[in-house]
Amino acid sequence: MERVSLDDLDPAEAMDGVHLAMMAGGESMNIQHVAVEPGAVIDEHSHPHEQTGFLYEGELTFLVDGEEIVVGPGDSYAIPGDCPHAAENRGEETVRGIDIFSPPRENPSWQD
């Protein structure tokens, strides 16, 4: 069993105001913590991994297939692999949550 505490990690600023920390992982999936500051934008991107997530603070507006989808505390979401998506924190509170990737996201470009 692997145990990874968020307190032991040094999050990377993947883009302005977007802080990511890779956490535990296995053969089929891994998890990362995400913190998105007010006003921060995650540009449209895609990846081969399925991405599911859960927010526990703040509100994030996803842009998927021309549709805006607002996700808030207590909400989960799922994004299919290779689906272009973007997100913005339009609120005044930092968004905090987790993302789970399958297959595992190995050495994302923001970790280089």
N, CA, C and O atoms as a GROMACS GRO file, in nm:
protein
  448
    1MET      N    1   0.084  -0.118   0.000
    1MET     CA    2   0.000   0.000   0.000
    1MET      C    3   0.089   0.125   0.000
    1MET      O    4   0.192   0.130   0.067
    2GLU      N    5   0.046   0.223  -0.077
    2GLU     CA    6   0.117   0.351  -0.081
    2GLU      C    7   0.034   0.456  -0.008
    2GLU      O    8  -0.088   0.464  -0.028
    3ARG      N    9   0.098   0.534   0.077
    3ARG     CA   10   0.032   0.645   0.146
    3ARG      C   11   0.108   0.772   0.113
    3ARG      O   12   0.229   0.779   0.133
    4VAL      N   13   0.037   0.872   0.061
    4VAL     CA   14   0.099   1.001   0.029
    4VAL      C   15   0.016   1.110   0.095
    4VAL      O   16  -0.105   1.120   0.071
    5SER      N   17   0.078   1.192   0.177
    5SER     CA   18   0.010   1.301   0.244
    5SER      C   19   0.031   1.431   0.167
    5SER      O   20   0.142   1.461   0.123
    6LEU      N   21  -0.075   1.505   0.150
    6LEU     CA   22  -0.065   1.635   0.083
    6LEU      C   23   0.034   1.726   0.156
    6LEU      O   24   0.100   1.809   0.093
    7ASP      N   25   0.044   1.710   0.287
    7ASP     CA   26   0.136   1.791   0.366
    7ASP      C   27   0.283   1.767   0.329
    7ASP      O   28   0.368   1.853   0.354
    8ASP      N   29   0.312   1.651   0.270
    8ASP     CA   30   0.450   1.616   0.234
    8ASP      C   31   0.488   1.657   0.092
    8ASP      O   32   0.602   1.638   0.051
    9LEU      N   33   0.394   1.712   0.017
    9LEU     CA   34   0.417   1.742  -0.124
    9LEU      C   35   0.446   1.891  -0.145
    9LEU      O   36   0.404   1.975  -0.066
   10ASP      N   37   0.517   1.920  -0.252
   10ASP     CA   38   0.544   2.057  -0.294
   10ASP      C   39   0.475   2.076  -0.429
   10ASP      O   40   0.532   2.042  -0.532
   11PRO      N   41   0.352   2.131  -0.429
   11PRO     CA   42   0.278   2.144  -0.555
   11PRO      C   43   0.354   2.226  -0.659
   11PRO      O   44   0.425   2.320  -0.625
   12ALA      N   45   0.338   2.187  -0.785
   12ALA     CA   46   0.397   2.261  -0.897
   12ALA      C   47   0.293   2.360  -0.949
   12ALA      O   48   0.174   2.329  -0.955
   13GLU      N   49   0.338   2.480  -0.987
   13GLU     CA   50   0.247   2.575  -1.050
   13GLU      C   51   0.249   2.544  -1.200
   13GLU      O   52   0.336   2.590  -1.273
   14ALA      N   53   0.150   2.466  -1.243
   14ALA     CA   54   0.144   2.417  -1.381
   14ALA      C   55   0.118   2.530  -1.479
   14ALA      O   56   0.167   2.527  -1.592
   15MET      N   57   0.042   2.629  -1.437
   15MET     CA   58   0.016   2.753  -1.512
   15MET      C   59  -0.020   2.857  -1.408
   15MET      O   60  -0.040   2.823  -1.291
   16ASP      N   61  -0.029   2.982  -1.446
   16ASP     CA   62  -0.054   3.089  -1.349
   16ASP      C   63  -0.177   3.058  -1.264
   16ASP      O   64  -0.288   3.045  -1.315
   17GLY      N   65  -0.154   3.045  -1.133
   17GLY     CA   66  -0.263   3.026  -1.040
   17GLY      C   67  -0.319   2.885  -1.031
   17GLY      O   68  -0.419   2.863  -0.963
   18VAL      N   69  -0.255   2.790  -1.098
   18VAL     CA   70  -0.302   2.650  -1.097
   18VAL      C   71  -0.191   2.564  -1.037
   18VAL      O   72  -0.083   2.550  -1.096
   19HIS      N   73  -0.218   2.508  -0.921
   19HIS     CA   74  -0.118   2.432  -0.846
   19HIS      C   75  -0.159   2.285  -0.841
   19HIS      O   76  -0.269   2.252  -0.797
   20LEU      N   77  -0.069   2.197  -0.887
   20LEU     CA   78  -0.098   2.054  -0.895
   20LEU      C   79   0.006   1.976  -0.817
   20LEU      O   80   0.124   2.010  -0.817
   21ALA      N   81  -0.040   1.870  -0.751
   21ALA     CA   82   0.051   1.784  -0.676
   21ALA      C   83   0.011   1.639  -0.703
   21ALA      O   84  -0.099   1.597  -0.668
   22MET      N   85   0.101   1.562  -0.764
   22MET     CA   86   0.075   1.421  -0.790
   22MET      C   87   0.081   1.347  -0.658
   22MET      O   88   0.175   1.363  -0.579
   23MET      N   89  -0.021   1.264  -0.635
   23MET     CA   90  -0.029   1.192  -0.508
   23MET      C   91  -0.010   1.042  -0.533
   23MET      O   92   0.077   1.005  -0.612
   24ALA      N   93  -0.086   0.957  -0.469
   24ALA     CA   94  -0.068   0.812  -0.480
   24ALA      C   95  -0.110   0.763  -0.618
   24ALA      O   96  -0.191   0.826  -0.686
   25GLY      N   97  -0.054   0.650  -0.656
   25GLY     CA   98  -0.090   0.590  -0.784
   25GLY      C   99  -0.071   0.440  -0.782
   25GLY      O  100   0.006   0.386  -0.703
   26GLY      N  101  -0.142   0.374  -0.872
   26GLY     CA  102  -0.131   0.230  -0.887
   26GLY      C  103  -0.111   0.195  -1.032
   26GLY      O  104  -0.073   0.280  -1.113
   27GLU      N  105  -0.137   0.069  -1.066
   27GLU     CA  106  -0.119   0.024  -1.204
   27GLU      C  107  -0.227   0.077  -1.297
   27GLU      O  108  -0.202   0.092  -1.417
   28SER      N  109  -0.346   0.105  -1.245
   28SER     CA  110  -0.458   0.144  -1.331
   28SER      C  111  -0.500   0.290  -1.318
   28SER      O  112  -0.573   0.340  -1.404
   29MET      N  113  -0.455   0.359  -1.214
   29MET     CA  114  -0.496   0.498  -1.195
   29MET      C  115  -0.401   0.569  -1.100
   29MET      O  116  -0.323   0.506  -1.029
   30ASN      N  117  -0.409   0.703  -1.100
   30ASN     CA  118  -0.340   0.782  -0.999
   30ASN      C  119  -0.422   0.906  -0.968
   30ASN      O  120  -0.519   0.937  -1.036
   31ILE      N  121  -0.381   0.974  -0.862
   31ILE     CA  122  -0.459   1.087  -0.812
   31ILE      C  123  -0.368   1.209  -0.797
   31ILE      O  124  -0.251   1.197  -0.761
   32GLN      N  125  -0.424   1.326  -0.827
   32GLN     CA  126  -0.350   1.450  -0.804
   32GLN      C  127  -0.440   1.548  -0.731
   32GLN      O  128  -0.562   1.549  -0.751
   33HIS      N  129  -0.379   1.629  -0.648
   33HIS     CA  130  -0.452   1.737  -0.581
   33HIS      C  131  -0.443   1.860  -0.670
   33HIS      O  132  -0.340   1.885  -0.732
   34VAL      N  133  -0.551   1.936  -0.677
   34VAL     CA  134  -0.554   2.056  -0.760
   34VAL      C  135  -0.603   2.173  -0.676
   34VAL      O  136  -0.697   2.160  -0.598
   35ALA      N  137  -0.538   2.288  -0.693
   35ALA     CA  138  -0.581   2.414  -0.632
   35ALA      C  139  -0.577   2.520  -0.742
   35ALA      O  140  -0.473   2.541  -0.805
   36VAL      N  141  -0.691   2.587  -0.763
   36VAL     CA  142  -0.702   2.686  -0.870
   36VAL      C  143  -0.741   2.819  -0.806
   36VAL      O  144  -0.850   2.833  -0.751
   37GLU      N  145  -0.652   2.917  -0.815
   37GLU     CA  146  -0.675   3.048  -0.754
   37GLU      C  147  -0.784   3.126  -0.828
   37GLU      O  148  -0.808   3.101  -0.946
   38PRO      N  149  -0.849   3.220  -0.760
   38PRO     CA  150  -0.950   3.304  -0.826
   38PRO      C  151  -0.893   3.371  -0.951
   38PRO      O  152  -0.783   3.426  -0.949
   39GLY      N  153  -0.968   3.366  -1.059
   39GLY     CA  154  -0.927   3.427  -1.185
   39GLY      C  155  -0.839   3.340  -1.272
   39GLY      O  156  -0.813   3.375  -1.387
   40ALA      N  157  -0.791   3.228  -1.220
   40ALA     CA  158  -0.702   3.142  -1.299
   40ALA      C  159  -0.780   3.068  -1.407
   40ALA      O  160  -0.896   3.032  -1.390
   41VAL      N  161  -0.712   3.046  -1.519
   41VAL     CA  162  -0.771   2.978  -1.635
   41VAL      C  163  -0.684   2.858  -1.672
   41VAL      O  164  -0.562   2.869  -1.681
   42ILE      N  165  -0.749   2.745  -1.692
   42ILE     CA  166  -0.682   2.625  -1.743
   42ILE      C  167  -0.719   2.618  -1.891
   42ILE      O  168  -0.834   2.588  -1.926
   43ASP      N  169  -0.622   2.645  -1.977
   43ASP     CA  170  -0.648   2.649  -2.121
   43ASP      C  171  -0.699   2.515  -2.172
   43ASP      O  172  -0.676   2.410  -2.112
   44GLU      N  173  -0.770   2.521  -2.286
   44GLU     CA  174  -0.821   2.397  -2.346
   44GLU      C  175  -0.706   2.301  -2.374
   44GLU      O  176  -0.602   2.340  -2.426
   45HIS      N  177  -0.728   2.177  -2.338
   45HIS     CA  178  -0.628   2.071  -2.359
   45HIS      C  179  -0.701   1.938  -2.362
   45HIS      O  180  -0.820   1.930  -2.331
   46SER      N  181  -0.630   1.835  -2.399
   46SER     CA  182  -0.686   1.699  -2.392
   46SER      C  183  -0.570   1.605  -2.360
   46SER      O  184  -0.453   1.640  -2.375
   47HIS      N  185  -0.605   1.487  -2.317
   47HIS     CA  186  -0.507   1.383  -2.285
   47HIS      C  187  -0.576   1.248  -2.300
   47HIS      O  188  -0.698   1.240  -2.293
   48PRO      N  189  -0.500   1.143  -2.320
   48PRO     CA  190  -0.562   1.012  -2.344
   48PRO      C  191  -0.628   0.951  -2.220
   48PRO      O  192  -0.702   0.854  -2.232
   49HIS      N  193  -0.602   1.008  -2.104
   49HIS     CA  194  -0.653   0.951  -1.979
   49HIS      C  195  -0.798   0.991  -1.955
   49HIS      O  196  -0.838   1.103  -1.986
   50GLU      N  197  -0.879   0.898  -1.901
   50GLU     CA  198  -1.006   0.937  -1.842
   50GLU      C  199  -0.972   1.019  -1.718
   50GLU      O  200  -0.876   0.989  -1.648
   51GLN      N  201  -1.052   1.120  -1.691
   51GLN     CA  202  -1.028   1.206  -1.575
   51GLN      C  203  -1.158   1.218  -1.497
   51GLN      O  204  -1.259   1.263  -1.550
   52THR      N  205  -1.154   1.177  -1.372
   52THR     CA  206  -1.267   1.201  -1.283
   52THR      C  207  -1.216   1.289  -1.170
   52THR      O  208  -1.096   1.291  -1.142
   53GLY      N  209  -1.306   1.360  -1.105
   53GLY     CA  210  -1.262   1.447  -0.999
   53GLY      C  211  -1.371   1.478  -0.900
   53GLY      O  212  -1.488   1.444  -0.920
   54PHE      N  213  -1.331   1.545  -0.793
   54PHE     CA  214  -1.421   1.584  -0.684
   54PHE      C  215  -1.370   1.716  -0.627
   54PHE      O  216  -1.251   1.729  -0.597
   55LEU      N  217  -1.460   1.813  -0.613
   55LEU     CA  218  -1.424   1.942  -0.552
   55LEU      C  219  -1.475   1.947  -0.409
   55LEU      O  220  -1.587   1.904  -0.380
   56TYR      N  221  -1.390   2.000  -0.319
   56TYR     CA  222  -1.436   2.017  -0.182
   56TYR      C  223  -1.436   2.163  -0.138
   56TYR      O  224  -1.486   2.195  -0.030
   57GLU      N  225  -1.382   2.253  -0.221
   57GLU     CA  226  -1.388   2.397  -0.195
   57GLU      C  227  -1.396   2.472  -0.328
   57GLU      O  228  -1.334   2.431  -0.426
   58GLY      N  229  -1.472   2.580  -0.330
   58GLY     CA  230  -1.476   2.667  -0.447
   58GLY      C  231  -1.564   2.614  -0.558
   58GLY      O  232  -1.629   2.510  -0.546
   59GLU      N  233  -1.566   2.691  -0.668
   59GLU     CA  234  -1.651   2.659  -0.782
   59GLU      C  235  -1.570   2.675  -0.910
   59GLU      O  236  -1.507   2.779  -0.930
   60LEU      N  237  -1.571   2.574  -0.994
   60LEU     CA  238  -1.494   2.572  -1.119
   60LEU      C  239  -1.590   2.561  -1.236
   60LEU      O  240  -1.680   2.477  -1.235
   61THR      N  241  -1.570   2.645  -1.337
   61THR     CA  242  -1.652   2.639  -1.458
   61THR      C  243  -1.573   2.568  -1.566
   61THR      O  244  -1.470   2.618  -1.612
   62PHE      N  245  -1.622   2.450  -1.606
   62PHE     CA  246  -1.560   2.373  -1.714
   62PHE      C  247  -1.622   2.415  -1.846
   62PHE      O  248  -1.740   2.449  -1.852
   63LEU      N  249  -1.542   2.413  -1.952
   63LEU     CA  250  -1.588   2.439  -2.088
   63LEU      C  251  -1.561   2.314  -2.169
   63LEU      O  252  -1.446   2.280  -2.197
   64VAL      N  253  -1.669   2.244  -2.206
   64VAL     CA  254  -1.658   2.116  -2.278
   64VAL      C  255  -1.758   2.116  -2.392
   64VAL      O  256  -1.878   2.137  -2.371
   65ASP      N  257  -1.711   2.094  -2.512
   65ASP     CA  258  -1.799   2.089  -2.631
   65ASP      C  259  -1.888   2.212  -2.642
   65ASP      O  260  -2.006   2.201  -2.675
   66GLY      N  261  -1.832   2.331  -2.614
   66GLY     CA  262  -1.907   2.455  -2.625
   66GLY      C  263  -2.006   2.478  -2.512
   66GLY      O  264  -2.080   2.576  -2.515
   67GLU      N  265  -2.010   2.390  -2.413
   67GLU     CA  266  -2.103   2.402  -2.301
   67GLU      C  267  -2.027   2.438  -2.173
   67GLU      O  268  -1.919   2.385  -2.148
   68GLU      N  269  -2.084   2.528  -2.093
   68GLU     CA  270  -2.028   2.561  -1.962
   68GLU      C  271  -2.095   2.474  -1.857
   68GLU      O  272  -2.218   2.466  -1.850
   69ILE      N  273  -2.012   2.408  -1.775
   69ILE     CA  274  -2.063   2.321  -1.669
   69ILE      C  275  -1.998   2.367  -1.538
   69ILE      O  276  -1.876   2.361  -1.523
   70VAL      N  277  -2.080   2.412  -1.445
   70VAL     CA  278  -2.030   2.462  -1.317
   70VAL      C  279  -2.026   2.347  -1.217
   70VAL      O  280  -2.125   2.276  -1.197
   71VAL      N  281  -1.910   2.330  -1.154
   71VAL     CA  282  -1.889   2.224  -1.055
   71VAL      C  283  -1.851   2.292  -0.924
   71VAL      O  284  -1.763   2.378  -0.921
   72GLY      N  285  -1.919   2.253  -0.817
   72GLY     CA  286  -1.894   2.316  -0.687
   72GLY      C  287  -1.864   2.215  -0.578
   72GLY      O  288  -1.852   2.095  -0.606
   73PRO      N  289  -1.851   2.261  -0.455
   73PRO     CA  290  -1.818   2.173  -0.342
   73PRO      C  291  -1.917   2.056  -0.332
   73PRO      O  292  -2.038   2.074  -0.335
   74GLY      N  293  -1.861   1.938  -0.320
   74GLY     CA  294  -1.943   1.818  -0.311
   74GLY      C  295  -1.978   1.756  -0.444
   74GLY      O  296  -2.039   1.649  -0.448
   75ASP      N  297  -1.940   1.822  -0.554
   75ASP     CA  298  -1.968   1.769  -0.688
   75ASP      C  299  -1.852   1.686  -0.740
   75ASP      O  300  -1.736   1.714  -0.710
   76SER      N  301  -1.885   1.583  -0.817
   76SER     CA  302  -1.784   1.505  -0.889
   76SER      C  303  -1.810   1.522  -1.037
   76SER      O  304  -1.917   1.569  -1.078
   77TYR      N  305  -1.712   1.485  -1.118
   77TYR     CA  306  -1.724   1.499  -1.263
   77TYR      C  307  -1.640   1.391  -1.330
   77TYR      O  308  -1.552   1.331  -1.268
   78ALA      N  309  -1.670   1.366  -1.458
   78ALA     CA  310  -1.596   1.269  -1.538
   78ALA      C  311  -1.576   1.326  -1.677
   78ALA      O  312  -1.670   1.376  -1.739
   79ILE      N  313  -1.453   1.319  -1.726
   79ILE     CA  314  -1.418   1.368  -1.859
   79ILE      C  315  -1.357   1.252  -1.936
   79ILE      O  316  -1.256   1.196  -1.892
   80PRO      N  317  -1.415   1.214  -2.050
   80PRO     CA  318  -1.359   1.102  -2.126
   80PRO      C  319  -1.218   1.133  -2.178
   80PRO      O  320  -1.183   1.250  -2.197
   81GLY      N  321  -1.140   1.031  -2.200
   81GLY     CA  322  -1.008   1.049  -2.260
   81GLY      C  323  -1.020   1.114  -2.396
   81GLY      O  324  -1.116   1.090  -2.469
   82ASP      N  325  -0.923   1.197  -2.431
   82ASP     CA  326  -0.914   1.268  -2.559
   82ASP      C  327  -1.024   1.372  -2.581
   82ASP      O  328  -1.040   1.420  -2.693
   83CYS      N  329  -1.099   1.407  -2.478
   83CYS     CA  330  -1.204   1.509  -2.489
   83CYS      C  331  -1.144   1.645  -2.456
   83CYS      O  332  -1.100   1.667  -2.343
   84PRO      N  333  -1.142   1.739  -2.552
   84PRO     CA  334  -1.090   1.872  -2.523
   84PRO      C  335  -1.173   1.940  -2.413
   84PRO      O  336  -1.296   1.938  -2.418
   85HIS      N  337  -1.105   2.001  -2.316
   85HIS     CA  338  -1.174   2.069  -2.206
   85HIS      C  339  -1.087   2.182  -2.151
   85HIS      O  340  -0.964   2.179  -2.163
   86ALA      N  341  -1.153   2.279  -2.091
   86ALA     CA  342  -1.087   2.393  -2.027
   86ALA      C  343  -1.163   2.419  -1.898
   86ALA      O  344  -1.270   2.364  -1.876
   87ALA      N  345  -1.107   2.505  -1.812
   87ALA     CA  346  -1.175   2.539  -1.687
   87ALA      C  347  -1.130   2.676  -1.640
   87ALA      O  348  -1.020   2.721  -1.672
   88GLU      N  349  -1.218   2.743  -1.564
   88GLU     CA  350  -1.188   2.875  -1.509
   88GLU      C  351  -1.243   2.884  -1.368
   88GLU      O  352  -1.350   2.832  -1.338
   89ASN      N  353  -1.168   2.952  -1.282
   89ASN     CA  354  -1.220   2.986  -1.150
   89ASN      C  355  -1.270   3.129  -1.159
   89ASN      O  356  -1.191   3.223  -1.156
   90ARG      N  357  -1.400   3.145  -1.170
   90ARG     CA  358  -1.462   3.277  -1.182
   90ARG      C  359  -1.505   3.333  -1.047
   90ARG      O  360  -1.560   3.443  -1.038
   91GLY      N  361  -1.480   3.256  -0.941
   91GLY     CA  362  -1.521   3.298  -0.808
   91GLY      C  363  -1.414   3.374  -0.734
   91GLY      O  364  -1.312   3.414  -0.791
   92GLU      N  365  -1.438   3.395  -0.605
   92GLU     CA  366  -1.346   3.470  -0.520
   92GLU      C  367  -1.274   3.379  -0.422
   92GLU      O  368  -1.198   3.426  -0.337
   93GLU      N  369  -1.297   3.249  -0.432
   93GLU     CA  370  -1.239   3.151  -0.341
   93GLU      C  371  -1.152   3.054  -0.420
   93GLU      O  372  -1.186   3.018  -0.533
   94THR      N  373  -1.041   3.011  -0.363
   94THR     CA  374  -0.957   2.912  -0.428
   94THR      C  375  -1.034   2.780  -0.438
   94THR      O  376  -1.095   2.735  -0.342
   95VAL      N  377  -1.030   2.720  -0.556
   95VAL     CA  378  -1.090   2.589  -0.578
   95VAL      C  379  -0.991   2.484  -0.532
   95VAL      O  380  -0.872   2.492  -0.562
   96ARG      N  381  -1.041   2.384  -0.458
   96ARG     CA  382  -0.956   2.272  -0.415
   96ARG      C  383  -1.031   2.142  -0.440
   96ARG      O  384  -1.151   2.130  -0.414
   97GLY      N  385  -0.955   2.045  -0.491
   97GLY     CA  386  -1.016   1.916  -0.517
   97GLY      C  387  -0.912   1.814  -0.558
   97GLY      O  388  -0.792   1.837  -0.547
   98ILE      N  389  -0.961   1.702  -0.606
   98ILE     CA  390  -0.874   1.595  -0.653
   98ILE      C  391  -0.916   1.552  -0.793
   98ILE      O  392  -1.033   1.559  -0.829
   99ASP      N  393  -0.818   1.509  -0.871
   99ASP     CA  394  -0.841   1.449  -1.002
   99ASP      C  395  -0.784   1.308  -0.999
   99ASP      O  396  -0.679   1.284  -0.940
  100ILE      N  397  -0.854   1.216  -1.063
  100ILE     CA  398  -0.808   1.078  -1.075
  100ILE      C  399  -0.796   1.048  -1.224
  100ILE      O  400  -0.887   1.075  -1.302
  101PHE      N  401  -0.682   0.992  -1.263
  101PHE     CA  402  -0.654   0.963  -1.404
  101PHE      C  403  -0.637   0.813  -1.424
  101PHE      O  404  -0.571   0.745  -1.347
  102SER      N  405  -0.698   0.764  -1.532
  102SER     CA  406  -0.682   0.624  -1.571
  102SER      C  407  -0.670   0.618  -1.723
  102SER      O  408  -0.755   0.673  -1.793
  103PRO      N  409  -0.566   0.553  -1.775
  103PRO     CA  410  -0.453   0.496  -1.701
  103PRO      C  411  -0.376   0.605  -1.628
  103PRO      O  412  -0.400   0.724  -1.651
  104PRO      N  413  -0.283   0.566  -1.542
  104PRO     CA  414  -0.210   0.666  -1.464
  104PRO      C  415  -0.143   0.771  -1.553
  104PRO      O  416  -0.092   0.740  -1.660
  105ARG      N  417  -0.146   0.892  -1.506
  105ARG     CA  418  -0.080   1.002  -1.576
  105ARG      C  419   0.065   1.004  -1.529
  105ARG      O  420   0.094   1.042  -1.416
  106GLU      N  421   0.154   0.962  -1.616
  106GLU     CA  422   0.294   0.953  -1.578
  106GLU      C  423   0.370   1.076  -1.627
  106GLU      O  424   0.362   1.112  -1.744
  107ASN      N  425   0.443   1.138  -1.538
  107ASN     CA  426   0.528   1.252  -1.567
  107ASN      C  427   0.461   1.357  -1.657
  107ASN      O  428   0.507   1.382  -1.769
  108PRO      N  429   0.351   1.418  -1.608
  108PRO     CA  430   0.288   1.524  -1.687
  108PRO      C  431   0.388   1.634  -1.719
  108PRO      O  432   0.486   1.652  -1.646
  109SER      N  433   0.365   1.707  -1.826
  109SER     CA  434   0.460   1.808  -1.870
  109SER      C  435   0.488   1.912  -1.762
  109SER      O  436   0.598   1.967  -1.758
  110TRP      N  437   0.391   1.940  -1.674
  110TRP     CA  438   0.413   2.039  -1.569
  110TRP      C  439   0.511   1.989  -1.463
  110TRP      O  440   0.559   2.068  -1.382
  111GLN      N  441   0.542   1.859  -1.462
  111GLN     CA  442   0.638   1.804  -1.366
  111GLN      C  443   0.781   1.814  -1.418
  111GLN      O  444   0.875   1.800  -1.340
  112ASP      N  445   0.799   1.835  -1.546
  112ASP     CA  446   0.935   1.837  -1.606
  112ASP      C  447   1.020   1.946  -1.546
  112ASP      O  448   1.136   1.962  -1.585
   0.00000   0.00000   0.00000
